[in-house]
Amino acid sequence: MSSSVAAAPLLRRRNGRPQACDQCRGRKVACDHTQPVCNRCRATGRDDECTYTISSSRPVRPWPMSSARRRNEGQQGSPSTPAAEARPVTASLHVSLLPDAAAFPNGVQDRVPSDVMTPSPSSDEQASGPPSSAPPAPGPGFLGILSHSAVYEETKNTLSLLQGFRPCIPGHGDAAQAHFRDPSQVLSSPVREMCLVVLRSIPCPPKGHIALRMSPHPYDGWARVAAQRVLAGLYERFGAHLGTARTNAQLEDMALFLSRNTARPFNDNEPDPDQWIGQFTGPNLRWESLGLLFTFRELGGSTLSDSDHDIEQFTCGLTRHWPEVAQVCLGLCVDLTRRFSDGNSILLQLCIRRTVSESILTGDASASTWRCLAESVSLMTFLGLHDETETPDYRPSLSSESRRRIAAHVFIMDKVVVLFTGRPPLIGHRYASTPLPLDLQDQILLAGDEAIARASEALDERGWNTEGGLYASTSLRARLMIALIRDELVEIALGRWRQTPFDKMLAIKERQIQTMAEFPPSLIYQPGELDARSSSPGRVYAKLLIQLEHLQNLFVADRLLLRRGGLDQGDLLLTSFEMVSLTLLFWTNKDRFALARPDFAWLVMAYATPAGGILCMELLNPSFNGAHPRNAKITRSSIIQNLSLLIGFLDWIGPSAANGSLCANCSAVIQHVLDHTLNTTGSSSWPPEALDEMQLDFNFELFDTFEWLRADLTNE
């Protein structure tokens, strides 16, 4: 075209903005809207290609907002394309397993990726074959204020002020919006085999079962409700595929169905609880849905019998090896989800649950547990769940509170592993700004806006419930507050680039004591509470765990203070005696704590054995005579009795269990101490100079406490 041709009237979109030409819009560059050929196309010699089309049959994905922009604008739902920008879609659903459109609320079917909802091909396309298009690259996820995009966000805001409207410039993306991966790859190996392993491991209906119980354990609550819905929907839709005679063709149909759903965007900001859960239940089953099932031990653990050979043929012997099978399938579900999605809060739930399961199977200090935890932390920061800020108009919902809870769970787990292994934390309190979850009951979150609003107004000024309830959120709130203080202690202990003032360490200890004192009475364990047969084991477990983590902070603080030259006033011994005594309650009441038995190997190693080491040192080098002046229950006899019970607890774990070798080594050390204490006379042959040389050097590893008993040192 010649530039002398008269300019056509300026085309505008339905919202009044000038229409860009197809070429500039496709290349995502600025267009000057000149008609009939824009100056950019004319400058690049593309006059003949410059066209303006307001309506197109090509579906357009909206650019997701950044989390900061969404918070500023007070949006609760996922970003959607303005009506003026939406293109009419002429589509034919060419897959019979695609869920019904009515099952997707808020028009989510309009956001189905192009390979799932494909425009009907023209006659030319039918002759030449389907057009080839590569899937878009994965999104960048959360980008903070130091990222390259921050300056461009400021530039866009400035441009908005100058031009009087928000320019339609792509942002850096929102990790909650999944980018599309081609689901047809599930038919290729090895992805196909991954899918078949998972689908063959699902118990036959109605063998699978997930109990509904609400407790303070983070695994319970809405997750159990959602898992029950997932299982019911799975059996209803695919019950005929999950019998004893499962064929590869049937399982491949299921795999394709799940993969297509996983490729759909997941709205992590959906305020309606039913619609939020509905995104991964019923006709919207995803690989995340199946992964959630495999995090519940009762799904296949007690529903099958060894004599049911036909079922075991198609469930990999679930009765005998269910924990291992479930862990493998959970890992495969996580991997499959990542192939079709950038991630969401449900995937993060699976990652942290996988970390807990891995610690139960292989031990808290194992490399696989550390790797699973690292993946959880990396996904949390990728999604930006660590950096959510409180807003004055915050309206809690199941989805928003779930994000806060899982962020709290990840942070707490990181600090638990730090004190178990002595390794540096994967995320620190200086980089975690997400507020505490509100102390709301799960049933309230599932009930909807009105119930949530009433319960929120009834909370006290510090955010605790006023009904004396102890919920999953209550436990997480308390443990997170303790974990934030613990991270400060870890920073002092492991950060060797500077000396921390003594007064600061003392202030941290006092803050821990004050924090615990401000907890509601419903969180505080009372001595003898277990003696009441009517007491709930779940509530007592949560209280004991909160108390132990409080004592563990004091334990760390006292050792740091002694290391820095503080005067030993017996605080460390008092704290250690109480830690051992409380931990032993799990073993002496193991029948009542049956549901917590998988945690026993962690509980005894995390809390009882470090404190037991201090009790051993007290026996070897006594600091008082008779009863302790500050606690009459602490005597030489009571210390020996507790250490004897501790040996029984450690031996009960067994060397073949997770943390078993650690338990066996600690048991042997304590046994040597008791033998020496009880078998030697007043003229002990124990070398006093060895005790004089002992220092309370801070180290998170238990064995350095007893380095004088190691063979390589005692033989020198």
CORWO-V888427 format. One record per backbone hydrogen bond with DSSP energy under -1.0 kcal/mol. NH is the residue of the N-H (numbers start at 1). CO is the residue of the C=O. E is the energy in kcal/mol with one decimal. If there is no record, write none. Layout:
# CORWO-V888427
NH|CO|E ; NH|CO|E
This chain:
# CORWO-V888427
5|2|-1.6 ; 13|17|-3.3 ; 16|13|-2.0 ; 19|11|-2.6 ; 22|51|-3.1 ; 25|21|-2.5 ; 26|22|-2.3 ; 27|23|-1.9 ; 29|24|-2.2 ; 42|38|-2.1 ; 43|39|-2.4 ; 44|40|-1.5 ; 46|41|-3.4 ; 70|66|-2.4 ; 71|67|-2.1 ; 72|68|-2.3 ; 73|69|-1.9 ; 75|70|-2.0 ; 85|82|-1.1 ; 86|82|-1.2 ; 92|118|-1.9 ; 94|92|-1.1 ; 98|95|-1.4 ; 103|100|-1.3 ; 104|101|-1.6 ; 108|105|-1.3 ; 110|107|-1.7 ; 111|108|-1.8 ; 112|109|-1.2 ; 116|113|-1.4 ; 117|113|-2.5 ; 120|90|-1.1 ; 126|122|-2.3 ; 127|123|-1.6 ; 128|124|-2.0 ; 129|125|-1.5 ; 142|382|-4.0 ; 147|144|-1.5 ; 150|147|-1.0 ; 153|149|-2.1 ; 154|150|-1.9 ; 155|151|-2.0 ; 156|152|-2.6 ; 157|153|-2.2 ; 158|154|-2.4 ; 159|155|-2.6 ; 160|156|-2.2 ; 161|157|-1.8 ; 162|158|-2.0 ; 163|159|-2.6 ; 164|160|-1.7 ; 169|167|-2.0 ; 177|174|-2.1 ; 185|182|-1.6 ; 186|183|-2.2 ; 187|184|-1.7 ; 188|185|-1.6 ; 192|188|-2.8 ; 194|190|-2.0 ; 195|191|-2.4 ; 196|192|-2.4 ; 197|193|-2.2 ; 198|194|-1.8 ; 199|195|-2.5 ; 200|196|-2.3 ; 207|204|-2.9 ; 220|217|-1.9 ; 225|221|-1.4 ; 226|222|-2.9 ; 227|223|-2.5 ; 228|224|-2.3 ; 229|225|-1.8 ; 230|226|-2.6 ; 231|227|-2.6 ; 232|228|-2.4 ; 233|229|-2.6 ; 234|230|-2.5 ; 235|231|-2.4 ; 236|232|-2.2 ; 237|233|-2.2 ; 238|234|-2.7 ; 239|235|-1.2 ; 251|247|-2.1 ; 252|248|-2.5 ; 253|249|-1.8 ; 254|250|-2.0 ; 255|251|-2.6 ; 256|252|-2.4 ; 257|253|-2.2 ; 258|254|-2.8 ; 259|255|-2.3 ; 260|256|-2.3 ; 261|257|-1.9 ; 262|258|-2.3 ; 263|259|-1.6 ; 264|261|-1.2 ; 268|266|-1.0 ; 270|267|-1.1 ; 276|272|-2.5 ; 277|273|-2.5 ; 278|274|-2.2 ; 280|277|-1.9 ; 284|281|-2.2 ; 285|282|-1.0 ; 290|286|-1.4 ; 291|287|-2.2 ; 292|288|-2.1 ; 293|289|-1.4 ; 294|290|-1.7 ; 295|292|-1.2 ; 296|293|-1.7 ; 299|296|-1.6 ; 301|297|-1.3 ; 308|305|-1.5 ; 309|307|-1.9 ; 312|308|-2.1 ; 313|309|-1.8 ; 314|311|-1.3 ; 317|312|-1.2 ; 321|317|-2.1 ; 322|318|-1.3 ; 325|321|-2.6 ; 326|322|-3.5 ; 327|323|-2.0 ; 328|324|-2.3 ; 329|325|-2.7 ; 330|326|-2.6 ; 331|327|-2.2 ; 332|328|-2.2 ; 333|329|-2.5 ; 334|330|-2.1 ; 335|331|-2.2 ; 336|332|-2.8 ; 337|333|-2.3 ; 338|334|-1.9 ; 339|335|-1.0 ; 341|337|-1.1 ; 348|344|-1.8 ; 349|345|-2.0 ; 350|346|-2.0 ; 351|347|-2.2 ; 352|348|-2.3 ; 353|349|-2.1 ; 354|350|-2.3 ; 355|351|-1.7 ; 356|352|-2.0 ; 357|353|-2.5 ; 358|354|-2.5 ; 359|355|-2.1 ; 360|356|-1.7 ; 361|357|-2.0 ; 362|358|-3.1 ; 363|359|-1.2 ; 370|366|-1.9 ; 371|367|-2.3 ; 372|368|-2.4 ; 373|369|-2.4 ; 374|370|-2.2 ; 375|371|-2.2 ; 376|372|-1.9 ; 377|373|-2.5 ; 378|374|-2.5 ; 379|375|-2.3 ; 380|376|-2.3 ; 381|377|-2.3 ; 382|378|-2.1 ; 383|379|-2.5 ; 385|380|-1.9 ; 387|384|-1.4 ; 394|391|-1.8 ; 401|397|-2.6 ; 402|398|-1.8 ; 403|399|-1.8 ; 404|400|-1.9 ; 405|401|-2.5 ; 406|402|-2.4 ; 407|403|-2.0 ; 408|404|-2.2 ; 409|405|-2.7 ; 410|406|-2.3 ; 411|407|-2.0 ; 412|408|-2.7 ; 413|409|-2.6 ; 414|410|-2.2 ; 415|411|-1.7 ; 416|412|-2.2 ; 417|413|-2.3 ; 418|414|-1.8 ; 419|415|-1.8 ; 420|416|-1.2 ; 421|417|-2.5 ; 422|418|-3.2 ; 431|428|-1.6 ; 433|386|-2.5 ; 434|386|-1.2 ; 439|463|-1.4 ; 440|438|-2.3 ; 445|441|-1.8 ; 446|442|-2.0 ; 452|448|-2.2 ; 453|449|-2.8 ; 454|450|-2.2 ; 455|451|-2.3 ; 456|452|-2.5 ; 457|453|-2.0 ; 458|454|-1.1 ; 459|456|-1.1 ; 460|464|-2.7 ; 463|460|-1.7 ; 475|471|-2.2 ; 476|472|-2.1 ; 477|473|-2.6 ; 478|474|-2.2 ; 479|475|-2.6 ; 480|476|-2.5 ; 481|477|-2.1 ; 482|478|-1.8 ; 483|479|-2.6 ; 484|480|-2.4 ; 485|481|-1.2 ; 486|482|-2.4 ; 487|483|-2.1 ; 489|485|-1.6 ; 490|486|-2.7 ; 491|487|-2.3 ; 492|488|-1.6 ; 493|489|-2.6 ; 494|490|-3.0 ; 495|491|-1.4 ; 496|494|-1.4 ; 505|501|-1.6 ; 506|502|-2.2 ; 507|503|-2.1 ; 508|504|-2.1 ; 509|505|-2.0 ; 510|506|-2.2 ; 511|507|-2.2 ; 512|508|-1.9 ; 513|509|-2.1 ; 514|510|-2.4 ; 515|511|-2.6 ; 516|512|-2.2 ; 517|513|-1.8 ; 518|514|-1.4 ; 519|516|-1.1 ; 523|520|-2.1 ; 524|521|-1.2 ; 529|526|-2.1 ; 531|528|-1.2 ; 535|532|-2.0 ; 540|536|-2.5 ; 541|537|-2.7 ; 542|538|-2.0 ; 543|539|-2.4 ; 544|540|-2.8 ; 545|541|-2.4 ; 546|542|-2.1 ; 547|543|-2.5 ; 548|544|-2.7 ; 549|545|-2.2 ; 550|546|-2.0 ; 551|547|-2.5 ; 552|548|-2.3 ; 553|549|-1.7 ; 554|550|-1.8 ; 555|551|-2.6 ; 556|552|-2.4 ; 557|553|-2.7 ; 558|554|-2.9 ; 559|555|-1.9 ; 560|556|-2.2 ; 561|557|-2.5 ; 562|558|-2.3 ; 563|559|-2.1 ; 564|560|-1.6 ; 565|562|-1.5 ; 566|561|-2.8 ; 574|570|-2.2 ; 575|571|-2.6 ; 576|572|-2.4 ; 577|573|-2.5 ; 578|574|-1.9 ; 579|575|-2.2 ; 580|576|-2.3 ; 581|577|-2.3 ; 582|578|-2.5 ; 583|579|-2.2 ; 584|580|-2.2 ; 586|583|-1.4 ; 588|584|-2.8 ; 589|585|-1.2 ; 590|587|-1.5 ; 593|589|-1.6 ; 596|593|-1.1 ; 597|594|-1.4 ; 599|596|-2.0 ; 600|597|-1.8 ; 603|599|-2.9 ; 604|600|-2.6 ; 605|601|-1.0 ; 606|602|-3.0 ; 607|603|-2.0 ; 609|604|-2.2 ; 611|607|-1.0 ; 612|608|-2.9 ; 613|609|-1.8 ; 614|610|-1.0 ; 615|611|-1.7 ; 616|612|-2.3 ; 617|613|-1.9 ; 618|614|-1.7 ; 619|615|-1.8 ; 620|616|-1.9 ; 621|617|-2.1 ; 628|634|-2.4 ; 634|631|-1.7 ; 639|635|-2.2 ; 640|636|-1.9 ; 641|637|-2.5 ; 642|638|-2.4 ; 643|639|-2.4 ; 644|640|-2.2 ; 645|641|-2.3 ; 646|642|-2.4 ; 647|643|-2.0 ; 648|644|-1.8 ; 649|645|-2.4 ; 650|646|-2.7 ; 651|647|-2.8 ; 652|648|-2.0 ; 653|649|-1.4 ; 654|650|-1.1 ; 657|654|-1.1 ; 660|657|-2.4 ; 663|659|-2.5 ; 664|660|-2.5 ; 665|661|-2.1 ; 666|662|-2.3 ; 667|663|-2.5 ; 668|664|-2.1 ; 669|665|-2.0 ; 670|666|-2.6 ; 671|667|-2.3 ; 672|668|-2.0 ; 673|669|-2.0 ; 674|670|-2.5 ; 675|671|-2.6 ; 676|672|-2.4 ; 677|673|-2.6 ; 678|674|-2.7 ; 679|675|-2.2 ; 680|676|-1.5 ; 684|682|-1.8 ; 691|687|-1.1 ; 692|688|-2.5 ; 693|689|-1.8 ; 697|695|-1.5 ; 705|702|-1.9 ; 707|704|-1.1 ; 709|706|-2.4 ; 710|707|-1.0 ; 713|710|-1.5 ; 714|710|-2.6 ; 715|711|-1.6 ; 716|713|-1.1
